[in-house]
Structure formats: structure tokens, C-alpha cells
Amino acid sequence: MPNSHTAVPAAEPPDLNTVWLRVFLEVARHGSFTVAARTLGWTQSAVSRQISALESALGGGPLFDRLPRGVRLTEAGRTLVPHAEAVTESLRGAARELAELRAAAGGRLRFGAFATADAALVPHALAAFRARRPHVRVSREEGLSPALLDRLTAGHLDLAVVSTTGRAPLETYALHHLLDETLYVAVPADHPLTAADGPVRLARLADADWIAGSSRPEGTLLDAAVRQGFRPRVAHVVAEWTAKQGYVAAGLGVTLVPALAAASLRPDVALLPVHPEDAPRRGVYAATVRGSSLTPAAQAFIGALREAAALIPA
């Protein structure tokens, strides 16, 4: 004798053709196979076959009472109407979003950038992008290049504005070149080196106090000094570029400044170009995952980044 408490397995939902639902809603709206057929541009017999197929898929019960003049929804038909409307509206919404995505008029853009790119490059590019694509949902992250590339690989970003400073394995990404920037050393305006003729060798600052974003030079701009045979003495760890300039102006040390951050220079701070043998120009790129297709929004933003990069004296 079967256990009275045994659960009865739920029936599998039927596989419904969305065309059936569209035809069903037209017939329900007009109360007529003939009018629905005319609206759809079909024959009446074709509409009748679609409704019969839908009724069979749902278990065989009628969705319409066939009357001498037209049809009328049965209780089953009235129950089905809101569900059919929800399915067809969801599909229409998906079609609209996909069309907007193809036109880059909608969709989303998730990008990250290293801090100095936010001084001028990214704001100019983002302003142009928003003017052209106002309906794209934009989200932005800030971080060091290696961390941004990890976020990119994990699928949390569509693109990342990165530099070669961090020695990340950039060859594993598709790189869209934006610019190559010069490195400067920032000193107080009355520093003796301001009288130097030509680029400065970093070795001349081996005994200086340095202001940097990290106490360790590895993976930062101060890598350039390590490659020249001395380890900079980091006297103050300061992350923000405006604050670094304040420390320099007060005579508390010197710091390295990339060209991207040079536009906001204080009048009491001087920038001296670093000799190219000590600090080769670093590349700045928009990185994407190699082999992945770019969304239209990402493609448009890369174009805006390139336009902004062309305006920056690197």
C-alpha cells in the first residue's frame, strides 16, 4: 500500500513556443481568429493550428470557447494571459537591450584605471564618452595595474587603463596603445637642480629623501631608481598626487611624477625630466582580455581614450 505521505513529483512544465503565445495573445485581444490572422498577416487556418498546438502542449484543454461569432477565453485561457504577456514583454525587452548594445546607445561599461590616469586622461575621455553615449551605465574602479588586470581576467571589468610600471604580464592581454609618457622628478621650486641643463640623472638624487606611494619601490615608479643601482630612502608614504606635491613644496623630499599627473603642478614645485636612460618612457594602454569580443560601449570608450591621449603632452 503506498505511503499516503509520499510526495507526488511535480509535472515538468511544457515547452512552449513563443510564437504560440504571440498568436494566443492576438486572438485573445481581438476575440477572433479571423481578425488575429489579418493582424498577423497569416491565414485563419494557420492561426487555428498555432492555437491547437498550444492547447495540446498545455494538456489538451481549450483556451477559447468557439462561438458562432468569434471566440471567448475559457478560464484556462484567462489564467494564461498574464503569463503570456510577461513572457512576450520580457523577450521584447531583451530585444531592445540587445539592439541598444549593438548601437552602443545602451548597455554597460565597467572599467578600471590606475591613479594618475584619473588626473586628466580618464576624465576627458569619460566626458566625451558620456556626451555621445548618455544611456550607457558606467562603473569605474581605481587600482594598481596588476590588480586591475586580475579584475579584468576575472570578468569584473570590460577594460582596464594600465601602465607598464608594475611589470604585469601584459602579453596575455589585448593592448590598445594610448600613449608613452615621460617621467619627471618633482623638487621644490628653489632646488639647486632646477638650474640643471637637460634631463636629470637619478643618481644625483641618491641621497635625497623620497616621497612615494609605498615604502617599497618595487612595482612603483621608484623601480627606475633601483635599476640605477640605489635604493631610494622613502621618508614619507603618501598616496595622493596633490598631497605629494605639498610634501615636496615643504622641502620634505622629492618624488617622481609621470606626465599624466603633471597638468596639476603647483607653482612652488618644479618638474625636471628624468634622463631617458634612467627611466624609459612608459606605455599606457587600454587592456582587454585577449580573444574576447569587445562590446560596442567598450570600443567607443577606447576611441574616446585615444582622443584624450592625443591632447596630453606626454
N, C-alpha and C positions, 0 to 999 in steps of 0.2 A: 504493500500500500504506500503510495508516495507520501512523503512528508508534507504536511499542509503548510509548513513554513518555508518550503523551498522556493527561492526567488525564481520568477519566470524571466528568462533572458529577454532583454528589450529587443524589439524588432529593429533590424537595420533600416535606417532611413532610405527612401528610394533615391535613385539617381535621376535628378530632374534636368531636363533640357531647358536652358534659359529661353530658347525660342518658344517653347510651350508656354512658359509663364508670360512672355510678352503677348502672345496671341490670346491667352486666357484673360489678361487684363483688358485688352481691346474689346473682346466680346462682352466682358462684364461692364465696361464703360458705356458701350453703346446698346447693350441688351439685344444684340442682333448679330448673327453670323454674317449676314449679307453686308451690313454696314462696316463691320470689322474687316471683312475681306476687302471692301473698297478702300478703307483707310490704309490697309497694309499693302495694297496693290497685289493681292492674291486672289485666287478663285475661292468661292464659297466651300467647295469640296476640300480644298487644301486646308482651310481653317478648321473644318469639321474633323479632318484626320488628326490635326495637331491636338485638338481638344480631346479626342478619343484616346490618343496616345498618352496624354497627361492623366486622364481618368484611369487608364489601365495601370500606369506607373504608381498611382496613389491607392490602388487596391480595387479599382473597378467601379466604385460608386459614382453616380453622376454629379457633376459640378454645376450643371444647369438643368432646369426643367424646360423641356422643349414645348413651347406654347404655340397656339395657332398663329400668333403674330409675335415673332421674336422669341427670346429666351429669358429666363429669370434664374438668378443664383439660388442654388439649394443651400442648406445650412453648411454643408461641406465647402461649397464654393465661397460662401461668406467668410468662413474661417480661413480659407486660403488667401483671400485678397490681401490682407496686410502683410503677410509673409512674402507674397509675390512682389508686392510693391517695394518692400525692404530690399529684396534681392536685386531687383532691376535698378533701383536707385543707387545701391552700392556699386553695381557694375558701371553705371553712368558716371558716378564719382571717380571711380578708378580710371575710367577712360579720360575724364577731364584732367586729372592729375598727371597721367602719362603724357597727354598732349602738351600740358604746360612744361613738363620736364623736358620733352623733346625740343621745345621752343626756348628753353632756359628762362621762361617767364615765371615759373614757379619752382616747386621742389625745395631742396635744402642744400646748403653748403656748410660743411664742417671743416674748419681749417685751423692750423696752429702756426705760430711764428715765434722765433727767438726774440729776445727783448729789444735789441737795437733795431730790428726790422720794424718795430712798432713806433719808432721815433718819427719816421716820415714815409717810408716805403709802403707799409701796410695801410696807414690811414688814407693816403692819397688814392691807393688802388681801391680800397673799400668804398670811399666816397663816390668814385666813378662807377663802380660796380652797382652800388645801391641806386644810383640815378638811372641806370639802364635796366636793372632787374629788381624793381622795388618789391616784388612779391616773393622773392626767394627768401626762405627762412635761413638766417645766417647765425652760426655759433662759432666762437673763437676761443682758442686756448693759447696760453703763453708758456714757454718752457725752453730748456736747452735742446739743441738739435738732436742728440741721441734719444732723449726721452720722447720728443715729438715723432721721431721715426718709429719708435716702438709703438706709439699710439696709432700711427698710420698703418703699420703692419697688422695690428690687432683689429683694424677695421673701424676704429673710433673716429678717424679723420678721413676726409676726402683728399686733402693735400696738406703739405707742411712746408712753410718757408724756413729753410735751414741754411747753415753755412758749413764750410769745410773745417772750421776750427776744432770741432770735437772729434775729428778723425773717425767719424762713423763710417761704416761700410756702405758708402753711397752708391757703389757699383751695383748693389742689389735693388736699386730703385730706378724709376724713370726720372731723369733730372731735366727740368726745364730751366735753362740758364737765364738768370735775371741780370746780374752784374758782377763785376770783380771790383772789390773795394780796397782802397789804401788804408794802412794803419798809421795812426798818429800817436804821439806821446803828448799828453796834456801836462803842462807845467805852469806855475804862477807866471803872470804877465811880466814880472821883473826878473825871471830866472836867467842866469848867465847864458844858457844855451839858446835863448831867443836871438842872440847875436850870431849864431852859427850860420855858416854859409852852406846851404844844401841840406840834404837829409841827415838825420842823426843816427849814429850807431848806438845800439842798445847798451853796448859795453861801457859807454861813457856814463851810464846811469846804474852801474852795478852796485854802487854803494848807497843808492838812494832808498828812501822809504817808499814803498809802493802801496797804492790803494787798489784793491781788486774785489771781485765778487766772491772769491773763495780764498781760503788760506792756502790752498794747494794750487799751483799753477797749471797742473796737467788738465787738459781739456778746456782750458780758457785761453784768452788772448796772450797771457803770460807764458804760454808754451814757447812763444817766439824767443823769449829771453833764455829759457832753459836750453834751447837749441844753440844759443850763442855761448854756452859754457858757464853761465852763472845762474844761481837760483835766487830770484828776487826776494827781498825781505818784505813780506806783506805786513805792514804796520796797522792797516785798518781794512776790515772786511766790510764793504759797502756794496749793496746790490744795485741800487738805482742810479742811473747816469747823472741826473741832476744833482744828487747828493754827492757823487764822486767829484763833480766839478767844485762843489762847495768845499770839500776837503782839500782839493788842490789849491784853490784860491786862498785858503787859510794857511798855506805853506806846510801842510801836514804830510805831503808826499806827492808823488806823480802817478799817473795812470795811463793806460793805453786806451785809445778811443778809435773805434772803426769809423769809416767815412759816413756810414748810415746815421751815426749819432752826432756827427759834427755840426749839424744845422742849428742845434740849440746851444751853441757855445756862449758862455758868459764873457763879458768884456774884460774881466780880470784874470782870464785864463788864456794861455796861448797854446796853439796846436802846432807841433813840429812833425813833419813827415818822417817816418822811420825808413832807414835805408832799405831798399828792396831786397838786398841780400840777407838782411836780418829778419824781415817779415814780408814774404811774398804776398802779393795781393790775394785776398781770399775770395773764393767764389760764393755767391749767394744764389740759391736755386729754389724753385718750387718743386718739391719732390712728390711723386705719386708712386703707388705700388706698380712695379713693372708687370706688364701683361694684363692689367685690369683696364676696363674701359672707363674713360672719363665721362662724367655727367656733363651735360651742356653747361650747367652752372659752374662747374669746376673749370671747364675750358674757357668760359667767359672771364672768370676771375684771374686765371693765368694771363690772359690777354691784358687785363687791367693792371696786373703786377708789372708786366713788361713795359707798359706805357709809363707807369710811375717810376720805374727804374731808370728809364731814359732821361728823366728830369733831375736825377740826383747826381751831383758832381762827385763821383766816386774816385 
